[in-house]
Amino acid sequence: MLSGCTLQAVFKTTVYDTKGFAFYEFVNADKNEKFDEYVRKCKRLSLYETNVIPEYGDDLLTLVTCEYSARNGRMVVVAKKIE
């Protein structure tokens, strides 16, 4: 657990190609369906199960770093803010 956050997903993806998950295009979901779709994609790609499922309206923190097992690879950590 990060201070003030609960880990939601950790996954690898690529950027700048059609095969990767464009997580960086998600900023604010104006609809519940868009938020749920983003969470489902994160969970599907996650390297392990965290049993944390954000709900529409929750704040998410996304941390990204380079990941060299694939060209243009990225390691992504998504956390849900808790009070």
PDB file with SEQRES, HELIX, SHEET and CRYST1 records, atoms N, CA, C and O in Angstrom:
SEQRES   1 A   83  MET LEU SER GLY CYS THR LEU GLN ALA VAL PHE LYS THR          
SEQRES   2 A   83  THR VAL TYR ASP THR LYS GLY PHE ALA PHE TYR GLU PHE          
SEQRES   3 A   83  VAL ASN ALA ASP LYS ASN GLU LYS PHE ASP GLU TYR VAL          
SEQRES   4 A   83  ARG LYS CYS LYS ARG LEU SER LEU TYR GLU THR ASN VAL          
SEQRES   5 A   83  ILE PRO GLU TYR GLY ASP ASP LEU LEU THR LEU VAL THR          
SEQRES   6 A   83  CYS GLU TYR SER ALA ARG ASN GLY ARG MET VAL VAL VAL          
SEQRES   7 A   83  ALA LYS LYS ILE GLU                                          
HELIX    1 AA1 PHE A   23  GLU A   25  5                                   3    
HELIX    2 AA2 ASN A   32  LEU A   45  1                                  14    
SHEET    1 AA1 3 CYS A   5  THR A  14  0                                        
SHEET    2 AA1 3 GLY A  73  LYS A  81 -1                                        
SHEET    3 AA1 3 LEU A  60  CYS A  66 -1                                        
CRYST1    1.000    1.000    1.000  90.00  90.00  90.00 P 1           1          
ATOM      1  N   MET A   1       0.843  -1.184   0.000  1.00  0.00           N  
ATOM      2  CA  MET A   1       0.000   0.000   0.000  1.00  0.00           C  
ATOM      3  C   MET A   1       0.882   1.238   0.000  1.00  0.00           C  
ATOM      4  O   MET A   1       1.760   1.379   0.851  1.00  0.00           O  
ATOM      5  N   LEU A   2       0.655   2.119  -0.933  1.00  0.00           N  
ATOM      6  CA  LEU A   2       1.313   3.409  -0.964  1.00  0.00           C  
ATOM      7  C   LEU A   2       0.609   4.305   0.033  1.00  0.00           C  
ATOM      8  O   LEU A   2      -0.559   4.075   0.348  1.00  0.00           O  
ATOM      9  N   SER A   3       1.279   5.304   0.529  1.00  0.00           N  
ATOM     10  CA  SER A   3       0.649   6.215   1.472  1.00  0.00           C  
ATOM     11  C   SER A   3      -0.537   6.901   0.802  1.00  0.00           C  
ATOM     12  O   SER A   3      -0.358   7.683  -0.132  1.00  0.00           O  
ATOM     13  N   GLY A   4      -1.726   6.616   1.267  1.00  0.00           N  
ATOM     14  CA  GLY A   4      -2.928   7.222   0.712  1.00  0.00           C  
ATOM     15  C   GLY A   4      -3.455   6.555  -0.537  1.00  0.00           C  
ATOM     16  O   GLY A   4      -4.412   7.044  -1.138  1.00  0.00           O  
ATOM     17  N   CYS A   5      -2.842   5.424  -0.952  1.00  0.00           N  
ATOM     18  CA  CYS A   5      -3.273   4.733  -2.161  1.00  0.00           C  
ATOM     19  C   CYS A   5      -3.271   3.226  -1.937  1.00  0.00           C  
ATOM     20  O   CYS A   5      -2.531   2.717  -1.094  1.00  0.00           O  
ATOM     21  N   THR A   6      -4.096   2.523  -2.689  1.00  0.00           N  
ATOM     22  CA  THR A   6      -4.106   1.075  -2.712  1.00  0.00           C  
ATOM     23  C   THR A   6      -3.758   0.638  -4.121  1.00  0.00           C  
ATOM     24  O   THR A   6      -4.332   1.151  -5.082  1.00  0.00           O  
ATOM     25  N   LEU A   7      -2.835  -0.294  -4.266  1.00  0.00           N  
ATOM     26  CA  LEU A   7      -2.402  -0.761  -5.570  1.00  0.00           C  
ATOM     27  C   LEU A   7      -3.544  -1.449  -6.290  1.00  0.00           C  
ATOM     28  O   LEU A   7      -4.174  -2.353  -5.741  1.00  0.00           O  
ATOM     29  N   GLN A   8      -3.817  -1.025  -7.520  1.00  0.00           N  
ATOM     30  CA  GLN A   8      -4.905  -1.596  -8.302  1.00  0.00           C  
ATOM     31  C   GLN A   8      -4.377  -2.550  -9.362  1.00  0.00           C  
ATOM     32  O   GLN A   8      -4.940  -3.630  -9.545  1.00  0.00           O  
ATOM     33  N   ALA A   9      -3.306  -2.181 -10.068  1.00  0.00           N  
ATOM     34  CA  ALA A   9      -2.785  -3.032 -11.135  1.00  0.00           C  
ATOM     35  C   ALA A   9      -1.345  -2.666 -11.447  1.00  0.00           C  
ATOM     36  O   ALA A   9      -0.942  -1.509 -11.326  1.00  0.00           O  
ATOM     37  N   VAL A  10      -0.579  -3.663 -11.847  1.00  0.00           N  
ATOM     38  CA  VAL A  10       0.774  -3.463 -12.354  1.00  0.00           C  
ATOM     39  C   VAL A  10       0.838  -4.256 -13.649  1.00  0.00           C  
ATOM     40  O   VAL A  10       0.594  -5.462 -13.643  1.00  0.00           O  
ATOM     41  N   PHE A  11       1.165  -3.593 -14.770  1.00  0.00           N  
ATOM     42  CA  PHE A  11       1.184  -4.314 -16.032  1.00  0.00           C  
ATOM     43  C   PHE A  11       2.234  -3.755 -16.967  1.00  0.00           C  
ATOM     44  O   PHE A  11       2.731  -2.643 -16.784  1.00  0.00           O  
ATOM     45  N   LYS A  12       2.564  -4.552 -17.980  1.00  0.00           N  
ATOM     46  CA  LYS A  12       3.481  -4.141 -19.037  1.00  0.00           C  
ATOM     47  C   LYS A  12       2.660  -3.881 -20.289  1.00  0.00           C  
ATOM     48  O   LYS A  12       1.659  -4.553 -20.537  1.00  0.00           O  
ATOM     49  N   THR A  13       3.085  -2.911 -21.066  1.00  0.00           N  
ATOM     50  CA  THR A  13       2.445  -2.653 -22.346  1.00  0.00           C  
ATOM     51  C   THR A  13       3.465  -1.966 -23.247  1.00  0.00           C  
ATOM     52  O   THR A  13       4.586  -1.690 -22.821  1.00  0.00           O  
ATOM     53  N   THR A  14       3.086  -1.696 -24.463  1.00  0.00           N  
ATOM     54  CA  THR A  14       3.937  -0.948 -25.374  1.00  0.00           C  
ATOM     55  C   THR A  14       3.219   0.341 -25.742  1.00  0.00           C  
ATOM     56  O   THR A  14       2.001   0.456 -25.603  1.00  0.00           O  
ATOM     57  N   VAL A  15       3.986   1.290 -26.209  1.00  0.00           N  
ATOM     58  CA  VAL A  15       3.399   2.552 -26.656  1.00  0.00           C  
ATOM     59  C   VAL A  15       3.796   2.783 -28.105  1.00  0.00           C  
ATOM     60  O   VAL A  15       4.738   2.169 -28.606  1.00  0.00           O  
ATOM     61  N   TYR A  16       3.090   3.652 -28.757  1.00  0.00           N  
ATOM     62  CA  TYR A  16       3.380   4.048 -30.129  1.00  0.00           C  
ATOM     63  C   TYR A  16       3.150   2.935 -31.145  1.00  0.00           C  
ATOM     64  O   TYR A  16       3.749   2.964 -32.220  1.00  0.00           O  
ATOM     65  N   ASP A  17       2.306   1.961 -30.839  1.00  0.00           N  
ATOM     66  CA  ASP A  17       1.908   0.986 -31.845  1.00  0.00           C  
ATOM     67  C   ASP A  17       0.470   0.549 -31.564  1.00  0.00           C  
ATOM     68  O   ASP A  17      -0.087   0.853 -30.510  1.00  0.00           O  
ATOM     69  N   THR A  18      -0.115  -0.162 -32.513  1.00  0.00           N  
ATOM     70  CA  THR A  18      -1.522  -0.540 -32.373  1.00  0.00           C  
ATOM     71  C   THR A  18      -1.731  -1.724 -31.438  1.00  0.00           C  
ATOM     72  O   THR A  18      -2.866  -2.011 -31.060  1.00  0.00           O  
ATOM     73  N   LYS A  19      -0.659  -2.417 -31.058  1.00  0.00           N  
ATOM     74  CA  LYS A  19      -0.783  -3.579 -30.177  1.00  0.00           C  
ATOM     75  C   LYS A  19      -0.861  -3.186 -28.708  1.00  0.00           C  
ATOM     76  O   LYS A  19      -1.398  -3.934 -27.891  1.00  0.00           O  
ATOM     77  N   GLY A  20      -0.335  -2.030 -28.374  1.00  0.00           N  
ATOM     78  CA  GLY A  20      -0.260  -1.619 -26.977  1.00  0.00           C  
ATOM     79  C   GLY A  20      -1.558  -1.016 -26.461  1.00  0.00           C  
ATOM     80  O   GLY A  20      -2.434  -0.630 -27.235  1.00  0.00           O  
ATOM     81  N   PHE A  21      -1.664  -0.945 -25.150  1.00  0.00           N  
ATOM     82  CA  PHE A  21      -2.801  -0.337 -24.464  1.00  0.00           C  
ATOM     83  C   PHE A  21      -2.475   1.138 -24.262  1.00  0.00           C  
ATOM     84  O   PHE A  21      -1.510   1.467 -23.572  1.00  0.00           O  
ATOM     85  N   ALA A  22      -3.256   2.019 -24.848  1.00  0.00           N  
ATOM     86  CA  ALA A  22      -3.005   3.464 -24.786  1.00  0.00           C  
ATOM     87  C   ALA A  22      -3.510   4.035 -23.461  1.00  0.00           C  
ATOM     88  O   ALA A  22      -4.395   4.892 -23.441  1.00  0.00           O  
ATOM     89  N   PHE A  23      -2.944   3.556 -22.368  1.00  0.00           N  
ATOM     90  CA  PHE A  23      -3.333   3.981 -21.017  1.00  0.00           C  
ATOM     91  C   PHE A  23      -3.175   5.481 -20.837  1.00  0.00           C  
ATOM     92  O   PHE A  23      -3.895   6.092 -20.047  1.00  0.00           O  
ATOM     93  N   TYR A  24      -2.237   6.080 -21.564  1.00  0.00           N  
ATOM     94  CA  TYR A  24      -1.921   7.500 -21.447  1.00  0.00           C  
ATOM     95  C   TYR A  24      -3.005   8.393 -22.039  1.00  0.00           C  
ATOM     96  O   TYR A  24      -2.984   9.603 -21.818  1.00  0.00           O  
ATOM     97  N   GLU A  25      -3.940   7.832 -22.779  1.00  0.00           N  
ATOM     98  CA  GLU A  25      -5.044   8.618 -23.332  1.00  0.00           C  
ATOM     99  C   GLU A  25      -6.191   8.781 -22.337  1.00  0.00           C  
ATOM    100  O   GLU A  25      -7.097   9.585 -22.557  1.00  0.00           O  
ATOM    101  N   PHE A  26      -6.152   8.021 -21.247  1.00  0.00           N  
ATOM    102  CA  PHE A  26      -7.205   8.090 -20.236  1.00  0.00           C  
ATOM    103  C   PHE A  26      -6.856   9.187 -19.240  1.00  0.00           C  
ATOM    104  O   PHE A  26      -5.820   9.116 -18.579  1.00  0.00           O  
ATOM    105  N   VAL A  27      -7.703  10.191 -19.126  1.00  0.00           N  
ATOM    106  CA  VAL A  27      -7.464  11.270 -18.172  1.00  0.00           C  
ATOM    107  C   VAL A  27      -8.612  11.309 -17.176  1.00  0.00           C  
ATOM    108  O   VAL A  27      -8.424  11.008 -15.997  1.00  0.00           O  
ATOM    109  N   ASN A  28      -9.767  11.667 -17.629  1.00  0.00           N  
ATOM    110  CA  ASN A  28     -10.960  11.694 -16.779  1.00  0.00           C  
ATOM    111  C   ASN A  28     -12.106  11.041 -17.532  1.00  0.00           C  
ATOM    112  O   ASN A  28     -12.401  11.407 -18.670  1.00  0.00           O  
ATOM    113  N   ALA A  29     -12.735  10.092 -16.906  1.00  0.00           N  
ATOM    114  CA  ALA A  29     -13.887   9.444 -17.529  1.00  0.00           C  
ATOM    115  C   ALA A  29     -15.126  10.281 -17.253  1.00  0.00           C  
ATOM    116  O   ALA A  29     -15.457  10.561 -16.100  1.00  0.00           O  
ATOM    117  N   ASP A  30     -15.798  10.672 -18.310  1.00  0.00           N  
ATOM    118  CA  ASP A  30     -17.020  11.445 -18.131  1.00  0.00           C  
ATOM    119  C   ASP A  30     -18.234  10.530 -17.978  1.00  0.00           C  
ATOM    120  O   ASP A  30     -19.339  10.993 -17.695  1.00  0.00           O  
ATOM    121  N   LYS A  31     -18.017   9.220 -18.171  1.00  0.00           N  
ATOM    122  CA  LYS A  31     -19.106   8.255 -18.036  1.00  0.00           C  
ATOM    123  C   LYS A  31     -18.601   7.025 -17.302  1.00  0.00           C  
ATOM    124  O   LYS A  31     -17.437   6.643 -17.416  1.00  0.00           O  
ATOM    125  N   ASN A  32     -19.494   6.423 -16.557  1.00  0.00           N  
ATOM    126  CA  ASN A  32     -19.189   5.210 -15.806  1.00  0.00           C  
ATOM    127  C   ASN A  32     -18.629   4.114 -16.715  1.00  0.00           C  
ATOM    128  O   ASN A  32     -17.687   3.417 -16.337  1.00  0.00           O  
ATOM    129  N   GLU A  33     -19.203   3.959 -17.909  1.00  0.00           N  
ATOM    130  CA  GLU A  33     -18.794   2.902 -18.827  1.00  0.00           C  
ATOM    131  C   GLU A  33     -17.338   3.058 -19.248  1.00  0.00           C  
ATOM    132  O   GLU A  33     -16.618   2.063 -19.339  1.00  0.00           O  
ATOM    133  N   LYS A  34     -16.888   4.286 -19.506  1.00  0.00           N  
ATOM    134  CA  LYS A  34     -15.495   4.523 -19.908  1.00  0.00           C  
ATOM    135  C   LYS A  34     -14.536   4.179 -18.770  1.00  0.00           C  
ATOM    136  O   LYS A  34     -13.481   3.587 -18.995  1.00  0.00           O  
ATOM    137  N   PHE A  35     -14.906   4.548 -17.568  1.00  0.00           N  
ATOM    138  CA  PHE A  35     -14.079   4.248 -16.398  1.00  0.00           C  
ATOM    139  C   PHE A  35     -13.978   2.734 -16.207  1.00  0.00           C  
ATOM    140  O   PHE A  35     -12.886   2.198 -16.015  1.00  0.00           O  
ATOM    141  N   ASP A  36     -15.115   2.054 -16.259  1.00  0.00           N  
ATOM    142  CA  ASP A  36     -15.133   0.601 -16.077  1.00  0.00           C  
ATOM    143  C   ASP A  36     -14.323  -0.111 -17.155  1.00  0.00           C  
ATOM    144  O   ASP A  36     -13.639  -1.093 -16.866  1.00  0.00           O  
ATOM    145  N   GLU A  37     -14.391   0.372 -18.390  1.00  0.00           N  
ATOM    146  CA  GLU A  37     -13.617  -0.224 -19.485  1.00  0.00           C  
ATOM    147  C   GLU A  37     -12.118  -0.077 -19.217  1.00  0.00           C  
ATOM    148  O   GLU A  37     -11.356  -1.023 -19.419  1.00  0.00           O  
ATOM    149  N   TYR A  38     -11.698   1.095 -18.767  1.00  0.00           N  
ATOM    150  CA  TYR A  38     -10.286   1.325 -18.438  1.00  0.00           C  
ATOM    151  C   TYR A  38      -9.830   0.391 -17.317  1.00  0.00           C  
ATOM    152  O   TYR A  38      -8.760  -0.212 -17.409  1.00  0.00           O  
ATOM    153  N   VAL A  39     -10.624   0.269 -16.274  1.00  0.00           N  
ATOM    154  CA  VAL A  39     -10.280  -0.609 -15.147  1.00  0.00           C  
ATOM    155  C   VAL A  39     -10.186  -2.060 -15.614  1.00  0.00           C  
ATOM    156  O   VAL A  39      -9.270  -2.778 -15.213  1.00  0.00           O  
ATOM    157  N   ARG A  40     -11.127  -2.502 -16.460  1.00  0.00           N  
ATOM    158  CA  ARG A  40     -11.092  -3.879 -16.979  1.00  0.00           C  
ATOM    159  C   ARG A  40      -9.807  -4.141 -17.757  1.00  0.00           C  
ATOM    160  O   ARG A  40      -9.193  -5.196 -17.604  1.00  0.00           O  
ATOM    161  N   LYS A  41      -9.397  -3.179 -18.596  1.00  0.00           N  
ATOM    162  CA  LYS A  41      -8.164  -3.353 -19.373  1.00  0.00           C  
ATOM    163  C   LYS A  41      -6.952  -3.440 -18.455  1.00  0.00           C  
ATOM    164  O   LYS A  41      -6.071  -4.274 -18.663  1.00  0.00           O  
ATOM    165  N   CYS A  42      -6.907  -2.591 -17.454  1.00  0.00           N  
ATOM    166  CA  CYS A  42      -5.796  -2.631 -16.494  1.00  0.00           C  
ATOM    167  C   CYS A  42      -5.756  -3.982 -15.787  1.00  0.00           C  
ATOM    168  O   CYS A  42      -4.692  -4.588 -15.659  1.00  0.00           O  
ATOM    169  N   LYS A  43      -6.905  -4.450 -15.331  1.00  0.00           N  
ATOM    170  CA  LYS A  43      -6.961  -5.724 -14.614  1.00  0.00           C  
ATOM    171  C   LYS A  43      -6.571  -6.890 -15.523  1.00  0.00           C  
ATOM    172  O   LYS A  43      -5.882  -7.813 -15.089  1.00  0.00           O  
ATOM    173  N   ARG A  44      -7.007  -6.846 -16.774  1.00  0.00           N  
ATOM    174  CA  ARG A  44      -6.691  -7.921 -17.715  1.00  0.00           C  
ATOM    175  C   ARG A  44      -5.185  -8.021 -17.962  1.00  0.00           C  
ATOM    176  O   ARG A  44      -4.652  -9.122 -18.097  1.00  0.00           O  
ATOM    177  N   LEU A  45      -4.503  -6.891 -18.021  1.00  0.00           N  
ATOM    178  CA  LEU A  45      -3.066  -6.867 -18.276  1.00  0.00           C  
ATOM    179  C   LEU A  45      -2.229  -7.026 -17.017  1.00  0.00           C  
ATOM    180  O   LEU A  45      -1.019  -7.236 -17.106  1.00  0.00           O  
ATOM    181  N   SER A  46      -2.840  -6.932 -15.866  1.00  0.00           N  
ATOM    182  CA  SER A  46      -2.106  -6.929 -14.605  1.00  0.00           C  
ATOM    183  C   SER A  46      -1.259  -8.187 -14.438  1.00  0.00           C  
ATOM    184  O   SER A  46      -1.678  -9.286 -14.801  1.00  0.00           O  
ATOM    185  N   LEU A  47      -0.065  -8.008 -13.886  1.00  0.00           N  
ATOM    186  CA  LEU A  47       0.857  -9.120 -13.673  1.00  0.00           C  
ATOM    187  C   LEU A  47       0.437  -9.997 -12.505  1.00  0.00           C  
ATOM    188  O   LEU A  47       0.854 -11.152 -12.420  1.00  0.00           O  
ATOM    189  N   TYR A  48      -0.378  -9.468 -11.608  1.00  0.00           N  
ATOM    190  CA  TYR A  48      -0.901 -10.256 -10.490  1.00  0.00           C  
ATOM    191  C   TYR A  48      -2.181  -9.621  -9.976  1.00  0.00           C  
ATOM    192  O   TYR A  48      -2.447  -8.444 -10.220  1.00  0.00           O  
ATOM    193  N   GLU A  49      -2.965 -10.408  -9.265  1.00  0.00           N  
ATOM    194  CA  GLU A  49      -4.256  -9.943  -8.742  1.00  0.00           C  
ATOM    195  C   GLU A  49      -4.053  -9.182  -7.437  1.00  0.00           C  
ATOM    196  O   GLU A  49      -3.357  -9.652  -6.537  1.00  0.00           O  
ATOM    197  N   THR A  50      -4.660  -8.013  -7.341  1.00  0.00           N  
ATOM    198  CA  THR A  50      -4.546  -7.194  -6.133  1.00  0.00           C  
ATOM    199  C   THR A  50      -5.844  -7.179  -5.326  1.00  0.00           C  
ATOM    200  O   THR A  50      -5.859  -6.727  -4.182  1.00  0.00           O  
ATOM    201  N   ASN A  51      -6.929  -7.671  -5.919  1.00  0.00           N  
ATOM    202  CA  ASN A  51      -8.254  -7.657  -5.278  1.00  0.00           C  
ATOM    203  C   ASN A  51      -8.754  -6.245  -4.985  1.00  0.00           C  
ATOM    204  O   ASN A  51      -9.608  -6.053  -4.120  1.00  0.00           O  
ATOM    205  N   VAL A  52      -8.224  -5.266  -5.701  1.00  0.00           N  
ATOM    206  CA  VAL A  52      -8.683  -3.880  -5.589  1.00  0.00           C  
ATOM    207  C   VAL A  52      -9.420  -3.545  -6.879  1.00  0.00           C  
ATOM    208  O   VAL A  52      -8.858  -3.659  -7.969  1.00  0.00           O  
ATOM    209  N   ILE A  53     -10.670  -3.135  -6.756  1.00  0.00           N  
ATOM    210  CA  ILE A  53     -11.459  -2.769  -7.930  1.00  0.00           C  
ATOM    211  C   ILE A  53     -11.988  -1.356  -7.734  1.00  0.00           C  
ATOM    212  O   ILE A  53     -12.920  -1.142  -6.958  1.00  0.00           O  
ATOM    213  N   PRO A  54     -11.396  -0.388  -8.437  1.00  0.00           N  
ATOM    214  CA  PRO A  54     -11.880   0.990  -8.328  1.00  0.00           C  
ATOM    215  C   PRO A  54     -13.303   1.113  -8.871  1.00  0.00           C  
ATOM    216  O   PRO A  54     -13.734   0.339  -9.725  1.00  0.00           O  
ATOM    217  N   GLU A  55     -14.005   2.092  -8.358  1.00  0.00           N  
ATOM    218  CA  GLU A  55     -15.357   2.392  -8.807  1.00  0.00           C  
ATOM    219  C   GLU A  55     -15.373   3.780  -9.416  1.00  0.00           C  
ATOM    220  O   GLU A  55     -14.534   4.625  -9.102  1.00  0.00           O  
ATOM    221  N   TYR A  56     -16.342   4.002 -10.292  1.00  0.00           N  
ATOM    222  CA  TYR A  56     -16.487   5.300 -10.940  1.00  0.00           C  
ATOM    223  C   TYR A  56     -16.508   6.399  -9.878  1.00  0.00           C  
ATOM    224  O   TYR A  56     -17.251   6.316  -8.900  1.00  0.00           O  
ATOM    225  N   GLY A  57     -15.694   7.414 -10.079  1.00  0.00           N  
ATOM    226  CA  GLY A  57     -15.582   8.506  -9.119  1.00  0.00           C  
ATOM    227  C   GLY A  57     -14.315   8.425  -8.284  1.00  0.00           C  
ATOM    228  O   GLY A  57     -13.896   9.424  -7.698  1.00  0.00           O  
ATOM    229  N   ASP A  58     -13.690   7.229  -8.218  1.00  0.00           N  
ATOM    230  CA  ASP A  58     -12.424   7.092  -7.495  1.00  0.00           C  
ATOM    231  C   ASP A  58     -11.310   7.806  -8.253  1.00  0.00           C  
ATOM    232  O   ASP A  58     -11.326   7.871  -9.482  1.00  0.00           O  
ATOM    233  N   ASP A  59     -10.347   8.337  -7.514  1.00  0.00           N  
ATOM    234  CA  ASP A  59      -9.157   8.936  -8.118  1.00  0.00           C  
ATOM    235  C   ASP A  59      -8.120   7.848  -8.329  1.00  0.00           C  
ATOM    236  O   ASP A  59      -7.881   7.028  -7.442  1.00  0.00           O  
ATOM    237  N   LEU A  60      -7.493   7.840  -9.525  1.00  0.00           N  
ATOM    238  CA  LEU A  60      -6.448   6.879  -9.836  1.00  0.00           C  
ATOM    239  C   LEU A  60      -5.126   7.604 -10.045  1.00  0.00           C  
ATOM    240  O   LEU A  60      -5.089   8.699 -10.606  1.00  0.00           O  
ATOM    241  N   LEU A  61      -4.056   6.991  -9.594  1.00  0.00           N  
ATOM    242  CA  LEU A  61      -2.697   7.493  -9.788  1.00  0.00           C  
ATOM    243  C   LEU A  61      -1.991   6.520 -10.713  1.00  0.00           C  
ATOM    244  O   LEU A  61      -1.987   5.317 -10.452  1.00  0.00           O  
ATOM    245  N   THR A  62      -1.389   7.019 -11.799  1.00  0.00           N  
ATOM    246  CA  THR A  62      -0.687   6.169 -12.752  1.00  0.00           C  
ATOM    247  C   THR A  62       0.781   6.564 -12.789  1.00  0.00           C  
ATOM    248  O   THR A  62       1.119   7.722 -13.032  1.00  0.00           O  
ATOM    249  N   LEU A  63       1.647   5.588 -12.546  1.00  0.00           N  
ATOM    250  CA  LEU A  63       3.096   5.782 -12.612  1.00  0.00           C  
ATOM    251  C   LEU A  63       3.617   4.938 -13.767  1.00  0.00           C  
ATOM    252  O   LEU A  63       3.215   3.786 -13.925  1.00  0.00           O  
ATOM    253  N   VAL A  64       4.508   5.503 -14.571  1.00  0.00           N  
ATOM    254  CA  VAL A  64       4.997   4.823 -15.769  1.00  0.00           C  
ATOM    255  C   VAL A  64       6.511   4.930 -15.837  1.00  0.00           C  
ATOM    256  O   VAL A  64       7.084   5.974 -15.527  1.00  0.00           O  
ATOM    257  N   THR A  65       7.154   3.843 -16.245  1.00  0.00           N  
ATOM    258  CA  THR A  65       8.597   3.860 -16.465  1.00  0.00           C  
ATOM    259  C   THR A  65       8.916   2.982 -17.667  1.00  0.00           C  
ATOM    260  O   THR A  65       8.083   2.184 -18.096  1.00  0.00           O  
ATOM    261  N   CYS A  66      10.104   3.126 -18.203  1.00  0.00           N  
ATOM    262  CA  CYS A  66      10.526   2.296 -19.334  1.00  0.00           C  
ATOM    263  C   CYS A  66      10.639   0.842 -18.901  1.00  0.00           C  
ATOM    264  O   CYS A  66      10.965   0.548 -17.751  1.00  0.00           O  
ATOM    265  N   GLU A  67      10.363  -0.068 -19.839  1.00  0.00           N  
ATOM    266  CA  GLU A  67      10.439  -1.506 -19.585  1.00  0.00           C  
ATOM    267  C   GLU A  67      11.017  -2.122 -20.852  1.00  0.00           C  
ATOM    268  O   GLU A  67      10.421  -2.010 -21.923  1.00  0.00           O  
ATOM    269  N   TYR A  68      12.162  -2.767 -20.740  1.00  0.00           N  
ATOM    270  CA  TYR A  68      12.942  -3.119 -21.922  1.00  0.00           C  
ATOM    271  C   TYR A  68      12.752  -4.533 -22.446  1.00  0.00           C  
ATOM    272  O   TYR A  68      13.564  -4.982 -23.255  1.00  0.00           O  
ATOM    273  N   SER A  69      11.720  -5.255 -22.026  1.00  0.00           N  
ATOM    274  CA  SER A  69      11.505  -6.587 -22.593  1.00  0.00           C  
ATOM    275  C   SER A  69      10.833  -6.505 -23.967  1.00  0.00           C  
ATOM    276  O   SER A  69      10.772  -7.501 -24.688  1.00  0.00           O  
ATOM    277  N   ALA A  70      10.333  -5.329 -24.326  1.00  0.00           N  
ATOM    278  CA  ALA A  70       9.711  -5.108 -25.633  1.00  0.00           C  
ATOM    279  C   ALA A  70      10.120  -3.726 -26.138  1.00  0.00           C  
ATOM    280  O   ALA A  70      10.397  -2.821 -25.351  1.00  0.00           O  
ATOM    281  N   ARG A  71      10.151  -3.580 -27.455  1.00  0.00           N  
ATOM    282  CA  ARG A  71      10.457  -2.273 -28.037  1.00  0.00           C  
ATOM    283  C   ARG A  71       9.381  -1.280 -27.607  1.00  0.00           C  
ATOM    284  O   ARG A  71       8.189  -1.576 -27.692  1.00  0.00           O  
ATOM    285  N   ASN A  72       9.799  -0.114 -27.152  1.00  0.00           N  
ATOM    286  CA  ASN A  72       8.878   0.910 -26.646  1.00  0.00           C  
ATOM    287  C   ASN A  72       8.035   0.402 -25.477  1.00  0.00           C  
ATOM    288  O   ASN A  72       6.907   0.854 -25.277  1.00  0.00           O  
ATOM    289  N   GLY A  73       8.579  -0.529 -24.715  1.00  0.00           N  
ATOM    290  CA  GLY A  73       7.848  -1.109 -23.591  1.00  0.00           C  
ATOM    291  C   GLY A  73       7.714  -0.141 -22.423  1.00  0.00           C  
ATOM    292  O   GLY A  73       8.563   0.726 -22.216  1.00  0.00           O  
ATOM    293  N   ARG A  74       6.648  -0.303 -21.674  1.00  0.00           N  
ATOM    294  CA  ARG A  74       6.411   0.497 -20.474  1.00  0.00           C  
ATOM    295  C   ARG A  74       5.899  -0.412 -19.360  1.00  0.00           C  
ATOM    296  O   ARG A  74       5.126  -1.341 -19.597  1.00  0.00           O  
ATOM    297  N   MET A  75       6.348  -0.124 -18.145  1.00  0.00           N  
ATOM    298  CA  MET A  75       5.802  -0.755 -16.947  1.00  0.00           C  
ATOM    299  C   MET A  75       4.884   0.287 -16.333  1.00  0.00           C  
ATOM    300  O   MET A  75       5.288   1.431 -16.123  1.00  0.00           O  
ATOM    301  N   VAL A  76       3.660  -0.103 -16.046  1.00  0.00           N  
ATOM    302  CA  VAL A  76       2.651   0.826 -15.551  1.00  0.00           C  
ATOM    303  C   VAL A  76       2.143   0.341 -14.197  1.00  0.00           C  
ATOM    304  O   VAL A  76       1.819  -0.834 -14.026  1.00  0.00           O  
ATOM    305  N   VAL A  77       2.081   1.252 -13.250  1.00  0.00           N  
ATOM    306  CA  VAL A  77       1.506   0.973 -11.939  1.00  0.00           C  
ATOM    307  C   VAL A  77       0.306   1.896 -11.781  1.00  0.00           C  
ATOM    308  O   VAL A  77       0.433   3.113 -11.909  1.00  0.00           O  
ATOM    309  N   VAL A  78      -0.853   1.320 -11.504  1.00  0.00           N  
ATOM    310  CA  VAL A  78      -2.067   2.106 -11.300  1.00  0.00           C  
ATOM    311  C   VAL A  78      -2.517   1.889  -9.861  1.00  0.00           C  
ATOM    312  O   VAL A  78      -2.655   0.751  -9.412  1.00  0.00           O  
ATOM    313  N   ALA A  79      -2.743   2.975  -9.147  1.00  0.00           N  
ATOM    314  CA  ALA A  79      -3.180   2.891  -7.754  1.00  0.00           C  
ATOM    315  C   ALA A  79      -4.470   3.683  -7.575  1.00  0.00           C  
ATOM    316  O   ALA A  79      -4.713   4.670  -8.269  1.00  0.00           O  
ATOM    317  N   LYS A  80      -5.287   3.231  -6.635  1.00  0.00           N  
ATOM    318  CA  LYS A  80      -6.540   3.909  -6.294  1.00  0.00           C  
ATOM    319  C   LYS A  80      -6.320   4.709  -5.021  1.00  0.00           C  
ATOM    320  O   LYS A  80      -5.798   4.186  -4.036  1.00  0.00           O  
ATOM    321  N   LYS A  81      -6.713   5.967  -5.037  1.00  0.00           N  
ATOM    322  CA  LYS A  81      -6.587   6.818  -3.853  1.00  0.00           C  
ATOM    323  C   LYS A  81      -7.570   6.364  -2.784  1.00  0.00           C  
ATOM    324  O   LYS A  81      -8.735   6.083  -3.066  1.00  0.00           O  
ATOM    325  N   ILE A  82      -7.079   6.299  -1.555  1.00  0.00           N  
ATOM    326  CA  ILE A  82      -7.956   5.987  -0.428  1.00  0.00           C  
ATOM    327  C   ILE A  82      -7.906   7.135   0.557  1.00  0.00           C  
ATOM    328  O   ILE A  82      -6.929   7.884   0.600  1.00  0.00           O  
ATOM    329  N   GLU A  83      -8.934   7.273   1.332  1.00  0.00           N  
ATOM    330  CA  GLU A  83      -8.998   8.357   2.321  1.00  0.00           C  
ATOM    331  C   GLU A  83      -8.399   7.913   3.625  1.00  0.00           C  
ATOM    332  O   GLU A  83      -8.360   8.686   4.582  1.00  0.00           O  
TER     333      GLU A  83                                                      
END                                                                             
